[in-house]
Each structure stands twice: as C-alpha cells, then as structure tokens.
Amino acid sequence: MSIDLTSPDLYFNRELSWLKFNTRVLSQAQDTTLPPLERLKFIAIYGTNLDEFYMIRVAGLKALFKARIQETAIDKITPTQQLEAIHTTLHKEQKIVEATFKDIMKELKTHDITIKTYSKLSDKQKDKVKEIFFEQIYPVIMPIAVDATHPFPHLNNLSFGLALKFQDKKEKIKHGLIRIPRILPRFIKVEHCFVPIESVVDFFSTELFYGFKKIASTPFRVTRNADIEIEEEEADDFMEMLEEGIRARNRGTLVRLELMDWADSELVDFLTQYLKLDELDIYRYKIPLNLGTLWDIVSQEELAHLTLPTFTPKTLPPFEDNSDIFEAIEKQDVLLYHPYESFDPVVKFIQDASKDPNTLSMRMTLYRVGKNSPIVKALIRGARDGKQVTVLVELKARFDEENNLHWAKALEDAGAHVIYGITGLKVHAKIAQITKRKGNRLQGYLHIGTGNYNPSTARIYTDLSYFTTKPEFNIDATKFFHFITGFSDHSSLRNLIIAPTDIKPKLLSMIESEASHKEEGHIILKANSLVDPDIIQALYIASMQGCNIELIIRGICTLKPNVQGVSENISVYSIIGKYLEHPRVYYFKHDKHKYYISSADLMPRNLIRRIEIMTPIIDNELQQKIKQILSLQLQDCKLRWRLKNSGEYKQVECKDKEINNHNILEDYVTKLYNKSQKKRPKYVTRLAKKVKEIKNDNTL
C-alpha cells in the first residue's frame, strides 16, 4: 500500500511550530537554575521574537484572510484556523509569561533590585525621579488632545504611550494621548530600582494637560504590519523606493494592541474605536508592556553577576599572537566555531587586506553588518586607497534595510562598486574574497561563513567560518562574484553549490543516495528551520528505506517524526541555551565529501528565492572538528529538546551526568587557549577525547 507523502497529516503548521520555538525560549526563563537576570533576558528575547512574529507572520495571515485565500501550505490549515490557534496559544501563554516575570522579580528583590511604579517609591526616590522628569522628559513629550477638532493621531509601528481620560471644569469627559518616544529610556534608574517611564509620565500627566482632572489612564502599545513590498521590476530608483518602503512600515495595517489588565473599559473602547482591532488581537498585561526593553535592565554592567558569566571568545592557532593571517591560511585551511573561537580573525582578514599595498581586490556580500561595522569601515579604507572594492549590500535584509542603506551610500561615496541586491532574489550568501599580488602571480584568499559579518552577533550566535586558499574554491568564488555583478552563468561552478538553482537539487540527490544504503545510511542536518516539503518528503522516503536521520532544527520544523511506516527513523532535536544556534551543517555518511556548511536553511525562501552558498568541507581535520561538534550536541541533555509526533517538545533528560554543550565548549576552548600560550595544541584531537569522555561509542 503506497503512502501519500503530501497528506496534511504528515506536516506540522509552520506558524504553530514557530510558537513552539518561542515557548522553548520562554522555558529558559522558567529555569530556576539560571541566574535571575539571565532568566529575565529570555523573557526579553521572547518578547522581541513575538513582536517580529506579529509584524510579519500574523500580519501576513491577516492579509491572506482579507484576500479570502483559504489554503496556504501543505498542512492545509486555513489562515482563519491559524489565527485562531495563534491567539488561543498566546493568550494562554501570557499567563505563564506573567507568572515567570513575577517569580524572577521576587528573586531579584533578594538582591535589592526592583521594578516599581512612581507611586510606590520612597519620598527621596520620588524627588530624584521628579527632577529627571522635568529636566529630561517633560521637554520631549507632547500632550495630544483627541476630540472633534483634534483627530486621533497616526501611531507608528511599535508606538508606546499613554491613553488618558480627563474631566474639565464643567465635568465634561475629554480624551488624550501621550506618546513616549524611543529616544527616552524605558526605565528610570534610581539606585537599584527601575521605574517604568510610563508610570512617571502618568503621574505628571496633569502637568501636560494643565487644568484637567485625570479620571483614568492606561499604557498601550500598537503593532503594525511591517513587511515591505517593493515591485522591483517597476523601480526606476530602487534605493528611493526602498526608503519609501521603510517609511511605509510605520503606516502598515494595525495587527495588535497591548495594554494593561486594569485598563478602564471606557478608555479601551476609546482606543479600539479608532484602532479598529479584533478583540482577539488585544492583549491585557499585568506586567510592564514592551518585554523586549527588559534588555535595558539585563545589560546593566554593575548587575553582570546576576547573569551567566560572560565568555570571552578565544583566538587559537594558527591565528594567535597577531600573526600574519594570510600566511596562516596559505599553510592550511582553517575552520572557526564562533563564539567559542573569536570572530576577530574574520575582521582582521578584511582590515589587514585593506591596509596591504599588495591587495588588488576585495569582494564580499553583506547582509546584516551592524551599526558600527569595523568590516565596512575597512572596506571604505580599501576603496579610498585605490583597491578594487566590490560589495553586494543586500538592501532587502528585513529590519536592517535602513542600516544597510546607510553603509551602501558610504561605500559608494568612498569609491567602492556597490551592488544593491538582485531583482527578485535576496542575497543571503556569506562570502569574502581577497586577491593579492605575490611576486609575479596572484593569490586568492577566501572566507565563507554560515553567519553574518557582524562582530556583535558573532558573540552570541554560534556559527562556522571557513578560510581557504584552495585554487578550485577561489575560481568558483570569482565566478560567483561575476555572476552577481554581471550576467555570467554560475552553472559552471564545480565546488561551491549555489541557490536558487543548485543547493536544493544537490541536497535531494544526496538524501536519495544516502537512502540507498538503507540501514547503513546516516544523515545529520543542522539548521534553523526545516519547512521545504520536497526536502521533507525525501527524508520521509529515506526513513522508509531504513536510513538513520538526525535533525538538529533550532526553530520551525514542519516534518512530523516517529510516524509509523513513514518517519520512524527520524529524530528531531532543538537546542536552546545561552547562545543562539545558527550554523547550517549537513552530513551524509556515504557522500564523497560528507560534510557541508551553508548559509541556507531548509526553507523554500532560502532554496528557491535567495542566493545562498553551500560549501563542502574537504580537509580531513576540519571534517573531524565538525564531527565532534555534532556528536557533542547530539549527546547534550541540558539544552536539547526532542520533538514528538504530537508536535510537543520534551526536554531530554540527563541520566548519568549533565551535558551542556555550550558550557563544555567554553571550558574546552579556554583550556585549549591556555595551553596555546605554551605550545600549539591540536583542536580536533583534544575535542575528540572530550567527546569520548562523554560517550564511548562514536555515533558518527
């Protein structure tokens, strides 16, 4: 009897799977073994994640509903059903968020750290905050009356403020708003007490609406559809159209209203009369709004002892002692595992090239680089020195458009050749190529990564960086840049594998080939998300043939494991911890190269709507390094969760000893660094010993 692998019963819904991911983030906040501010950090991450989910995913579902589109994906769940499930899940989970927040605050209180509204401060604290209000807040905020002659104002995306109800001298009811701009601090710090700014503005609101008696008030926050739609084919000036798109983000359809649980019902009616939101899109909180801004408390330097110890990434051989990075790469291929191994060599790679008179050209792709990028500054320096600098800046990188636009203009002003993306595709590949003159020949140096060229995120995201001078890789890299800057055909690449044309067919081919080995076959795929139905169906077929498949998928996974007769040989895990798991690593036991790293997740958008790179790792020692990292993660029993075919995730239990791969790698790299000060250590040999200490039999 044949099985229909397109049956909706074999797939989880993408949006609901994402919610499960954010629930796992929230579970970290519930972990009482973590320091209190570390727990608070995960509530902040949970809130920031939810903001983006509403701005993009929920907004998209609402648009589909409005367009009367009923069927959206292979799981066949309609937009209406998804929205109802999302609302039900989030309203239920909100109680968990509030309870967790209160539990954390109770623990913080034992360290003399509190969040208090203005009215609950001591007289001395009130005097200090009052002084701050009149000196730093009062001159910035504006009262906004709303009546027949004063229309309800436009509220930008993620606007935060107060809605107020007043009574005039004739006892007539009046309504007003006070917007609290983002340039003001979310909390006013007095000693170790953090005072929500809205409580201060609320207390002094009659100073802004002078002569009126306040009857009721509530903080509120709105979320809009923030997805930018740009018709690139019709764009005469793409940069101008993108700038307009960024401005339009603040005019998107309203999708969520957050306010306080105790909000006056008539005041809520006043808000919803103008905002026109469904009741399900209104969230009433018993804790401060805008959870993402809890970072303002978490990031206080003097409170660092209440977070997990900050790990300082280490620079290991062959890049130690400020050595010549290019000479080191000429001697051997190098694979770095961030953030345990420092991102500094990647920055140095670009900086040193920009200063070297022997550097002829610098080429790279930029997706998210950060606001104060040393890499972009080095590219600008290189361009000003007369080097041929070619940079593809992806202007369509969501929520980084404005920052990327700024850097693109700065690079162009410096004389660099800047490409602003490719029509119809996002360039998500992470690649940099330096060409130098060595005597009477040219030498190419290549960096390919799984993460962005951003030193800040490289300290909190795990990612892989690969350096090589292999001629065959450099030839492919040159052709790749010719392809994105001109009209070259990239199908002639022999070693680098490119999306949107080649990565998906290559993966499907390798899955099919590995499946032919039946019980001897072994596939490991580590990615952020697994959504692509063709990849999933290929994995189902491989499982049905007996192939052992282990998936480490941090976030969304629509594949359903452990379904009888279909996916009994597939295990799905998610690792959530101190660092955001970000590398894409693909392993096929019987493949010629076995190990591949990539910028591409297993999603249609990555495989068919983006330009991505997948790179085979050929060097045996580097393969062994990846092997031991994967082996360690598959033995983790502290941060690893297992996906059940019900859609629920269950944390893996520690049977003998606690195995936290983040902690183990921090300790391991630190010891290796200390040894490197005396002699050059072997990364792979020592890590292999560490892995074998944990588990005698090698699973790979």
C-alpha positions in Angstrom: 0.0 0.0 0.0 1.5 3.3 -1.1 1.6 6.2 1.3 0.6 9.7 0.2 3.6 11.8 1.4 1.7 15.0 0.6 -1.0 14.2 3.2 -1.6 17.1 5.6 -1.4 14.7 8.5 2.4 14.3 7.9 3.1 18.0 8.5 3.0 20.5 11.3 1.9 24.0 10.7 4.8 26.5 10.2 3.4 29.3 12.4 2.4 27.0 15.2 5.8 25.3 15.0 7.4 28.8 15.4 5.2 29.4 18.5 6.6 26.1 20.0 10.1 27.5 19.4 9.3 30.7 21.3 7.8 28.6 24.1 11.2 26.8 24.4 12.8 30.3 24.7 10.3 31.1 27.5 11.2 27.8 29.2 14.7 29.1 29.7 13.2 32.0 31.7 11.5 29.4 33.9 14.7 27.6 34.6 15.4 28.4 38.2 19.0 27.0 38.0 19.9 30.1 35.9 20.8 33.5 37.5 17.8 35.9 37.7 18.9 38.4 35.0 19.7 35.5 32.7 16.1 34.4 33.1 14.9 37.9 32.5 17.0 38.1 29.3 15.0 35.2 27.9 11.7 37.0 28.6 13.2 39.9 26.7 14.1 37.6 23.8 10.6 36.0 23.9 9.0 39.5 23.7 11.2 40.7 20.8 10.6 37.4 18.9 6.8 37.9 19.4 7.0 41.5 18.1 8.5 40.3 14.8 6.1 37.3 14.6 3.2 39.7 14.8 4.7 42.3 12.4 5.4 39.7 9.7 3.7 36.3 10.2 0.4 37.3 11.8 0.2 40.4 9.5 0.7 38.1 6.5 -2.1 35.7 7.7 -4.5 38.6 8.2 -3.7 39.8 4.6 -4.4 36.3 3.3 -7.7 36.2 5.3 -8.7 39.6 3.9 -7.9 38.3 0.3 -10.1 35.3 1.1 -7.3 32.9 0.4 -8.1 29.7 2.2 -5.3 27.2 1.5 -1.8 28.4 2.2 0.6 25.4 2.8 0.9 21.6 2.6 -0.7 21.3 6.1 -3.9 22.7 4.6 -4.7 24.8 7.7 -6.6 28.0 6.7 -5.5 31.5 7.7 -8.6 31.7 9.9 -7.7 28.5 11.7 -4.1 29.6 12.1 -5.1 33.0 13.5 -7.5 31.4 16.0 -4.8 28.8 17.1 -2.2 31.6 17.4 -4.5 33.8 19.6 -5.5 30.8 21.8 -1.9 29.8 22.3 -0.6 33.3 23.0 -3.4 34.3 25.4 -2.9 31.1 27.3 0.9 31.5 27.3 0.6 35.1 28.5 -0.3 33.8 32.0 2.9 31.8 32.0 4.9 34.9 31.0 3.4 37.0 33.8 3.9 34.3 36.4 7.5 33.8 35.3 8.2 37.5 35.3 6.8 37.8 38.9 8.9 34.9 40.0 12.1 36.4 38.6 11.3 39.8 40.2 10.8 38.0 43.5 14.3 36.6 43.2 15.8 39.9 42.1 14.3 41.5 45.2 16.6 39.4 47.3 19.4 41.1 45.5 17.8 44.5 46.2 16.8 45.0 42.6 13.2 46.1 42.0 10.8 47.5 39.3 8.5 50.0 41.0 6.0 52.5 39.7 6.4 56.1 40.7 3.7 56.0 43.3 5.5 53.2 45.2 8.8 55.0 45.5 10.2 56.5 48.7 10.0 60.3 49.1 13.7 60.6 48.4 13.4 58.5 45.2 10.3 60.4 44.1 12.3 63.7 44.4 15.1 62.3 42.2 12.7 61.0 39.6 10.7 64.2 39.6 13.9 66.1 38.9 14.7 63.7 36.0 11.1 64.1 34.6 11.2 67.9 34.4 14.8 68.1 33.1 14.8 65.2 30.6 11.3 64.0 29.8 8.9 67.0 30.1 10.7 69.0 27.3 10.5 66.0 24.9 6.9 64.6 25.2 3.8 66.3 23.9 0.1 66.1 25.1 -2.3 65.1 22.3 -5.9 66.0 22.7 -8.5 63.9 20.8 -11.9 65.4 20.1 -13.9 66.8 17.3 -11.3 69.4 16.4 -8.2 67.2 17.2 -8.2 64.0 15.2 -6.8 60.8 16.6 -3.1 60.8 15.6 -1.3 58.3 13.5 0.6 55.8 15.6 3.8 54.4 14.2 4.7 50.7 14.4 5.5 49.7 17.9 4.3 53.1 19.3 4.2 53.2 23.0 2.4 55.7 25.2 -0.5 56.5 27.5 -4.2 56.9 26.8 -5.9 59.2 29.3 -9.4 60.2 30.3 -9.9 63.6 31.8 -12.7 65.8 33.2 -12.7 69.5 32.6 -14.1 72.2 34.9 -17.6 71.6 33.6 -17.2 67.9 34.4 -17.2 67.0 30.7 -15.1 63.9 29.7 -12.1 64.5 27.5 -9.6 62.0 26.0 -5.9 62.4 25.2 -2.7 60.6 24.4 0.9 61.0 25.4 3.3 59.2 23.1 6.6 58.1 24.7 9.3 58.3 22.0 12.0 55.6 21.8 14.7 58.1 22.4 13.7 58.2 26.1 14.8 55.4 28.4 12.3 52.6 29.1 13.2 52.6 32.8 14.4 55.4 35.0 17.1 54.0 37.3 17.2 55.2 40.9 19.8 53.2 42.9 18.8 49.6 42.1 15.2 50.4 41.5 13.9 50.6 37.9 10.9 52.9 37.4 8.8 52.3 34.2 8.7 55.6 32.4 5.0 55.4 31.7 4.3 55.5 35.4 6.2 58.7 35.8 4.6 60.3 32.8 1.2 59.1 34.0 1.8 60.7 37.5 2.7 64.1 36.0 0.2 63.9 33.1 -1.8 66.8 34.6 1.3 69.0 34.1 0.8 68.4 30.4 -3.0 68.6 30.4 -3.0 71.5 32.8 -6.3 72.4 34.5 -7.9 69.0 33.8 -8.6 66.3 36.3 -7.4 62.8 35.4 -10.1 60.1 35.7 -8.3 57.1 34.2 -5.2 56.1 32.2 -3.5 53.1 30.6 -0.2 52.5 28.9 -0.7 51.0 25.5 1.4 49.8 22.6 0.5 49.0 18.9 2.0 46.7 16.3 1.6 47.1 12.6 2.2 45.1 9.5 5.9 45.8 8.9 6.6 43.7 5.8 7.8 45.8 3.0 6.5 45.1 -0.5 8.6 46.5 -3.4 7.8 45.9 -7.0 11.5 45.8 -8.1 10.7 45.3 -11.8 8.9 48.7 -11.7 11.5 50.5 -9.7 13.3 53.3 -11.6 15.3 54.1 -8.5 15.4 51.1 -6.2 17.1 52.9 -3.3 14.4 55.6 -3.4 11.7 53.0 -3.5 13.3 51.2 -0.6 13.4 54.4 1.5 9.8 54.9 0.8 9.1 51.3 1.9 10.9 51.9 5.2 8.7 54.9 5.8 5.6 52.9 4.8 6.4 50.3 7.5 5.0 52.8 10.0 1.8 53.0 8.0 1.1 49.3 7.8 -2.2 47.8 9.0 -2.6 47.5 12.7 -2.4 43.9 13.9 -2.1 44.1 17.8 -2.9 46.3 20.7 -1.2 45.7 24.1 -2.5 47.5 27.3 -2.8 46.9 31.0 -5.2 44.4 32.5 -6.7 47.1 34.7 -7.4 49.5 31.9 -10.6 51.4 32.2 -13.2 49.8 29.9 -14.4 53.1 28.5 -10.8 54.1 27.8 -10.3 50.8 26.0 -13.4 51.5 23.9 -12.0 54.9 23.1 -8.8 53.2 21.7 -10.5 50.4 19.8 -13.0 52.8 18.3 -10.0 54.4 16.4 -7.7 51.4 16.1 -10.4 49.0 14.9 -8.9 45.8 16.1 -10.4 42.4 16.7 -10.9 41.6 20.4 -8.5 38.6 20.0 -5.7 41.0 18.9 -5.9 42.8 22.2 -3.6 41.6 24.9 -4.1 42.8 28.5 -1.0 42.5 30.7 -0.4 42.5 34.4 3.3 43.2 33.9 5.1 46.1 32.1 4.5 46.3 28.4 7.2 46.0 25.8 9.0 42.9 27.1 12.0 43.4 24.7 13.1 46.5 26.6 13.9 44.4 29.7 17.3 44.3 28.0 17.8 47.7 29.5 17.9 46.1 32.9 19.8 42.9 31.8 22.6 44.9 30.2 23.5 46.9 33.3 27.2 46.3 33.8 27.1 46.5 37.6 24.5 43.7 37.6 26.6 41.3 35.4 27.0 39.0 38.4 23.3 38.1 38.1 23.7 36.8 34.5 25.7 33.8 33.3 29.4 34.6 33.2 30.4 36.4 30.1 32.6 34.2 27.9 35.5 35.9 26.1 36.0 34.3 22.7 39.5 33.0 22.2 41.9 33.3 19.3 43.6 29.9 18.8 46.4 28.7 16.5 47.0 29.4 13.7 45.7 32.9 14.2 47.3 33.6 17.6 49.9 36.2 18.5 48.7 38.7 15.9 50.3 36.6 13.2 50.0 37.2 9.5 46.5 35.8 8.8 47.1 35.4 5.1 50.3 33.4 5.6 48.5 31.2 8.1 45.7 30.5 5.6 48.2 29.7 2.8 49.6 26.9 5.0 46.3 25.3 5.9 42.5 25.6 5.6 41.0 26.9 8.9 37.5 26.4 10.3 36.5 28.5 13.3 33.5 27.8 15.6 32.1 31.1 16.9 31.6 32.4 19.6 34.0 30.0 21.3 36.6 30.9 18.8 36.9 34.6 18.2 35.4 36.4 15.3 38.4 38.8 15.4 40.3 36.8 12.6 37.4 37.5 10.2 37.6 41.2 11.0 41.4 41.1 10.7 41.1 39.3 7.4 39.3 42.4 5.9 41.2 45.0 7.9 44.7 43.7 7.0 43.7 43.4 3.4 42.5 47.0 3.3 45.9 48.2 4.5 48.2 45.9 2.5 49.6 47.6 -0.7 49.7 44.2 -2.3 46.0 43.8 -2.1 44.4 44.3 -5.5 40.8 43.5 -4.9 38.3 43.0 -2.1 34.9 41.4 -2.7 32.2 40.4 -0.3 28.5 40.1 0.4 26.9 42.0 3.3 23.5 41.0 4.8 23.4 42.3 8.4 26.6 44.0 9.4 25.6 46.2 12.5 25.6 49.9 13.1 29.3 50.4 13.8 30.8 47.9 11.5 34.7 47.6 11.5 34.4 45.5 8.4 32.6 48.1 6.4 35.0 50.8 7.7 37.9 48.6 6.4 36.2 48.2 3.0 35.8 52.0 2.9 39.5 52.4 3.7 40.5 50.0 1.0 38.3 51.8 -1.6 39.9 55.1 -0.7 43.3 53.6 -1.0 42.5 52.7 -4.6 41.9 49.0 -4.2 39.1 47.4 -6.3 36.4 47.0 -3.7 33.2 45.3 -4.8 30.4 44.8 -2.2 26.9 43.4 -2.6 24.9 45.1 0.1 21.5 43.3 0.5 19.1 46.2 1.0 16.2 43.9 1.4 17.5 42.4 4.7 14.4 42.7 6.8 14.6 45.3 9.6 18.2 46.1 8.5 17.2 48.0 5.4 17.9 51.4 6.8 21.3 50.5 8.3 22.4 48.7 5.1 21.2 51.7 3.0 23.5 53.9 5.1 26.5 51.7 4.6 25.8 51.2 0.9 25.9 55.0 0.4 29.1 55.4 2.5 30.8 52.6 0.4 29.8 54.2 -2.8 31.0 57.6 -1.7 34.4 56.0 -0.9 34.7 54.7 -4.5 33.6 51.1 -4.0 31.5 49.3 -6.6 28.2 48.6 -4.7 25.5 46.2 -5.9 22.2 46.8 -4.2 20.9 43.2 -4.4 19.5 41.3 -7.3 16.0 41.7 -8.7 13.6 39.1 -7.3 16.1 37.5 -5.0 17.8 38.2 -1.7 21.5 37.6 -1.5 22.0 35.8 1.8 25.3 34.1 1.0 28.2 35.0 3.3 31.4 35.2 1.3 34.5 37.4 1.1 37.4 37.1 -1.4 40.7 38.9 -1.2 43.1 38.9 -4.2 46.8 39.8 -3.6 49.9 40.1 -5.7 52.5 37.6 -4.6 55.7 38.3 -6.7 54.6 37.8 -10.3 51.5 35.8 -9.6 48.1 36.5 -8.0 46.9 34.7 -4.8 43.2 34.4 -3.7 42.1 34.1 -0.1 38.5 33.1 0.7 36.2 33.3 3.7 32.8 31.6 3.7 30.6 31.6 6.7 27.2 30.4 8.0 26.6 33.7 9.8 26.6 37.4 9.1 29.6 39.7 9.0 28.6 41.2 12.3 31.1 41.1 15.3 28.4 41.9 17.8 26.1 39.0 16.9 29.1 36.7 16.5 29.5 36.8 20.3 26.0 35.4 20.9 25.3 33.3 17.8 27.1 30.0 17.1 28.4 30.0 13.6 31.2 28.5 11.4 33.8 30.4 9.5 35.9 28.7 6.8 39.1 30.1 5.4 40.9 28.6 2.4 43.3 29.4 -0.5 42.3 26.3 -2.5 42.5 27.4 -6.2 39.4 25.5 -7.1 37.3 27.3 -4.5 38.8 30.7 -5.4 38.0 30.1 -9.1 34.4 29.4 -8.1 34.2 32.4 -5.9 35.5 34.6 -8.7 32.8 33.2 -11.0 30.2 33.7 -8.2 31.0 37.4 -8.0 31.0 37.8 -11.8 27.5 36.3 -11.7 26.1 38.7 -9.1 27.8 41.8 -10.6 27.1 41.0 -14.3 25.3 38.5 -16.4 27.6 35.5 -16.0 26.2 32.0 -15.9 27.1 30.4 -12.5 26.2 26.9 -13.6 29.9 26.3 -14.3 30.8 26.3 -10.6 32.4 23.0 -9.7 32.9 23.1 -5.9 30.7 25.8 -4.4 27.0 25.0 -4.6 24.6 27.9 -5.2 20.9 28.6 -4.6 18.4 29.1 -6.1 19.4 26.6 -8.8 21.8 24.0 -7.3 21.5 23.6 -3.5 18.1 22.0 -3.4 18.8 19.5 -6.2 22.1 18.7 -4.6 20.5 18.1 -1.2 17.7 16.0 -2.7 20.3 13.9 -4.6 22.5 13.3 -1.5 19.4 12.3 0.6 18.4 9.9 -2.1 21.9 8.5 -2.5 22.3 8.0 1.3 18.9 6.4 1.5 20.1 3.7 -1.0 22.4 2.5 1.8 19.3 1.7 3.9 20.2 0.8 7.5 23.8 1.7 6.9 22.8 5.2 5.8 23.2 8.2 8.2 22.1 11.8 7.6 22.5 14.7 10.0 21.0 18.1 9.1 21.6 21.0 11.4 19.7 24.2 10.5 17.5 26.9 11.9 14.3 25.8 10.2 13.0 22.8 8.1 9.9 23.7 6.1 10.6 22.8 2.4 8.1 20.0 1.5 10.4 18.4 -1.1 13.2 18.0 1.3 10.8 16.7 3.9 9.4 14.1 1.5 12.9 13.0 0.5 13.7 12.5 4.2 10.5 10.5 4.7 11.4 8.2 1.8 14.9 7.8 3.2 13.5 6.9 6.6 11.1 4.4 5.0 14.2 2.7 3.5 15.8 2.4 6.9 18.2 5.3 6.8 19.1 6.8 10.2 18.3 10.5 10.2 19.1 13.0 13.0 17.9 16.6 12.6 19.0 19.4 14.8 16.5 22.2 14.0 16.5 25.1 16.3 13.3 26.7 15.3 10.5 25.8 12.9 10.1 22.2 11.9 7.1 21.1 9.9 8.3 17.5 9.5 6.5 15.1 11.7 8.9 12.5 13.3 8.1 8.9 14.5 5.1 8.4 12.3 4.6 4.6 11.8 5.7 3.5 8.4 6.9 6.9 7.4 9.3 8.6 9.8 10.2 6.0 12.4 13.9 6.5 11.7 13.9 10.3 12.0 14.7 12.1 15.3 14.2 15.8 15.6 16.0 17.9 18.2 16.2 21.6 19.1 19.0 23.2 21.1 18.1 26.3 23.1 20.6 27.9 25.5 23.0 30.7 26.2 23.9 31.0 22.6 21.6 31.2 19.5 22.3 28.1 17.4 22.8 29.4 13.9 25.1 27.2 11.7 23.8 25.2 8.9 25.7 21.9 8.7 24.8 18.9 6.5 26.3 15.5 6.9 25.9 12.4 4.6 27.9 9.4 5.7 28.5 7.9 2.3 28.9 11.1 0.3 32.2 11.9 -1.3 32.8 14.9 0.9 30.4 14.0 3.8 30.3 17.5 5.4 28.9 20.7 4.1 28.4 24.1 5.7 25.8 26.6 4.3 24.2 30.0 4.6 20.9 28.3 3.6 18.2 26.9 5.8 15.9 24.2 4.6 13.1 26.5 3.6 11.6 27.4 0.2 12.7 31.1 0.7 16.3 30.0 1.1 16.4 27.3 -1.5 14.4 29.0 -4.4 14.1 32.7 -3.6 17.6 33.6 -2.3 21.2 33.4 -3.4 22.9 31.2 -1.0 26.2 29.2 -0.8 26.8 25.6 0.3 30.4 24.6 0.7 31.9 21.1 1.0 34.5 20.8 3.8 37.2 18.6 2.2 40.1 18.8 4.7 40.0 15.7 7.0 41.0 17.5 10.2 38.2 20.1 9.6 35.7 17.3 8.9 36.7 15.7 12.2 36.1 19.1 14.0 32.6 19.3 12.7 32.0 15.6 13.5 32.9 16.1 17.2 30.8 19.3 17.5 27.7 17.4 16.1 28.4 14.4 18.3 28.6 16.6 21.4 25.3 18.3 20.5 23.6 15.0 19.9 24.6 14.0 23.4 23.6 17.2 25.1 21.0 16.5 27.8 20.6 20.1 29.3 19.8 22.2 26.2 18.4 19.6 23.8 14.7 19.1 23.2 13.1 16.2 21.3 10.1 16.8 19.0 7.3 14.3 19.5 4.8 13.4 16.7 2.2 15.2 18.7 4.0 18.5 18.0 5.1 19.0 21.5 8.8 19.2 22.5 10.1 17.4 25.6 13.5 18.3 27.2 16.0 15.4 27.0 16.7 14.0 30.5 20.2 13.7 31.9 20.7 10.1 33.1 24.2 10.0 34.5 25.7 13.5 34.2 24.6 16.8 32.9 25.9 17.6 29.4 25.6 21.2 28.3 27.4 21.6 25.0 27.7 25.4 25.4 29.4 25.1 28.8 31.6 22.2 27.7 32.8 24.1 24.6 33.5 27.3 26.6 35.6 25.3 29.1 37.3 23.3 26.4 38.3 26.3 24.3 39.5 28.2 27.4 41.8 25.3 28.3 43.0 25.0 24.8 43.8 28.7 24.7 45.7 28.5 28.0 47.7 25.6 26.5 48.3 27.5 23.3 50.2 30.1 25.3 52.8 27.4 25.9 52.6 25.2 22.8 50.4 24.8 19.8 47.5 22.4 20.7 45.5 20.1 18.3 41.9 21.2 18.4 40.4 18.1 16.9 42.4 15.6 18.9 41.6 17.2 22.2 37.9 17.7 21.4 37.6 14.1 20.3 39.0 13.0 23.7 36.4 15.2 25.4 33.6 13.8 23.4 34.7 10.2 24.1 34.8 11.0 27.8 31.1 11.7 27.5 30.2 8.8 25.3 32.4 5.8 24.5 30.9 4.8 21.2 31.2 7.3 18.4 27.8 7.9 16.8 29.1 9.4 13.6 
